Amino acid sequence: MQCANAAGGANGVLLNQASRINISNTTVASINKPGSTITAFNMSNCTQCSFGTLGINGNTASTLTLFSDNLGTGNVIQNTLVSTNTGSTVICYSLTGCSAESFINCTASSNQASGSLSGFLFASTSTANYLEKCLVSTNTGGSISGFSFSGSSSQNVLIDCSVLSNFANVANLFGIVVNNASFGILLRNNASYNFNTTANATAGINFQNPTIGVSWSVIDAITERNVAAGSAANSFGIIVGASANNLFSKNIAFTNFSTVGNQINGATLTAAVITPAAPATSNMASPTGPWSNLAITQ
């Protein structure tokens, strides 16, 4: 343990090279260092540990990471709430170089950042991690990403997770972002009701910024009413690079502003399989088939 409010303090809880420990019913709260870089719950090189019923709330710093998992292997994190934290840059859950980690029923809600805010950030070759029933909701930031997969991360799975009712007021807002990551699965996720008070790019699921995700399966997603203020052209349900080598099936995009072509952009109704394959001869290509995607505006 460290006292983050003390002079030179940088962590609320610090675990280094821990193995097979169990931490539960723990709160990290009320760190107040507006000009500092703080990590509220910091674990590094930990293996096969279990964390449950954690509350990380009411903390303030300039650069604020609330739950940091660096080079972890086989840890289980569940029933964790990150809420009402404030900073210039805020990362609610950070995974760097992790493998075989499980996050179940973890939430990031009602946090505020004047700059960028990230819900769950996967970076630096994080591999084979599993997230289920996690939520990023009612956060406010200059820019927002709900679940972000980057840094050559691969083989990660996101199931039954949601990005709901977040607000950006300076730059882009993306629910789920795949950026230079490969071989992942997005199953039954929901990115809806996210609002950008500016006309900057806003999307439920984004495979476009700034480099393309490769070889993902995206199935049964719902993206509804993700809106950039006053800009139908920059409001998207799902946006996909044309050469992304991804599979999209049974996804729904509904009223992400008013441009029909922006509901599912790059993964069209008649091309549920984006290279490879031959959509013209695939039974997934029919707009009336059970495997197709659906895009609708009011």
HUMO-V300125 format. One record per residue. RES is the residue in one small letter. NEAR is the number of other ideal C-beta (glycine too) atoms within 12 Angstrom. Layout:
RES_NEAR ; RES_NEAR
This chain:
m_16 ; q_22 ; c_19 ; a_33 ; n_23 ; a_16 ; a_10 ; g_13 ; g_23 ; a_25 ; n_35 ; g_39 ; v_35 ; l_25 ; l_31 ; n_20 ; q_17 ; a_25 ; s_18 ; r_15 ; i_21 ; n_21 ; i_28 ; s_18 ; n_12 ; t_26 ; t_23 ; v_37 ; a_25 ; s_22 ; i_37 ; n_24 ; k_28 ; p_18 ; g_13 ; s_26 ; t_25 ; i_42 ; t_39 ; a_49 ; f_44 ; n_36 ; m_39 ; s_27 ; n_25 ; c_34 ; t_25 ; q_20 ; c_29 ; s_27 ; f_37 ; g_24 ; t_21 ; l_35 ; g_31 ; i_43 ; n_31 ; g_25 ; n_40 ; t_30 ; a_33 ; s_22 ; t_31 ; l_49 ; t_44 ; l_52 ; f_51 ; s_42 ; d_46 ; n_31 ; l_30 ; g_39 ; t_29 ; g_23 ; n_38 ; v_33 ; i_42 ; q_27 ; n_25 ; t_42 ; l_35 ; v_44 ; s_33 ; t_27 ; n_44 ; t_32 ; g_38 ; s_26 ; t_30 ; v_46 ; i_44 ; c_53 ; y_49 ; s_40 ; l_47 ; t_32 ; g_24 ; c_41 ; s_30 ; a_23 ; e_42 ; s_33 ; f_45 ; i_28 ; n_24 ; c_43 ; t_40 ; a_47 ; s_32 ; s_27 ; n_43 ; q_32 ; a_38 ; s_24 ; g_24 ; s_33 ; l_48 ; s_46 ; g_50 ; f_49 ; l_40 ; f_47 ; a_34 ; s_23 ; t_24 ; s_39 ; t_30 ; a_23 ; n_42 ; y_33 ; l_43 ; e_27 ; k_23 ; c_40 ; l_39 ; v_50 ; s_32 ; t_27 ; n_44 ; t_34 ; g_42 ; g_28 ; s_35 ; i_54 ; s_46 ; g_55 ; f_47 ; s_42 ; f_45 ; s_36 ; g_27 ; s_25 ; s_38 ; s_28 ; q_26 ; n_44 ; v_35 ; l_47 ; i_29 ; d_24 ; c_39 ; s_40 ; v_49 ; l_32 ; s_28 ; n_45 ; f_32 ; a_40 ; n_28 ; v_22 ; a_26 ; n_38 ; l_50 ; f_48 ; g_54 ; i_56 ; v_48 ; v_48 ; n_33 ; n_27 ; a_40 ; s_30 ; f_23 ; g_43 ; i_35 ; l_46 ; l_28 ; r_24 ; n_41 ; n_39 ; a_48 ; s_34 ; y_29 ; n_48 ; f_31 ; n_37 ; t_24 ; t_25 ; a_22 ; n_28 ; a_35 ; t_49 ; a_46 ; g_52 ; i_54 ; n_48 ; f_46 ; q_31 ; n_30 ; p_16 ; t_21 ; i_28 ; g_45 ; v_29 ; s_23 ; w_40 ; s_34 ; v_45 ; i_30 ; d_24 ; a_44 ; i_40 ; t_50 ; e_35 ; r_33 ; n_49 ; v_40 ; a_33 ; a_21 ; g_17 ; s_25 ; a_22 ; a_20 ; n_32 ; s_42 ; f_48 ; g_48 ; i_52 ; i_45 ; v_44 ; g_26 ; a_17 ; s_17 ; a_36 ; n_24 ; n_40 ; l_34 ; f_45 ; s_35 ; k_26 ; n_41 ; i_33 ; a_44 ; f_31 ; t_27 ; n_47 ; f_36 ; s_23 ; t_23 ; v_23 ; g_23 ; n_37 ; q_39 ; i_42 ; n_37 ; g_34 ; a_45 ; t_28 ; l_31 ; t_23 ; a_30 ; a_38 ; v_31 ; i_38 ; t_23 ; p_14 ; a_19 ; a_13 ; p_26 ; a_13 ; t_10 ; s_21 ; n_17 ; m_28 ; a_25 ; s_19 ; p_19 ; t_14 ; g_19 ; p_14 ; w_26 ; s_28 ; n_44 ; l_32 ; a_34 ; i_22 ; t_22 ; q_11
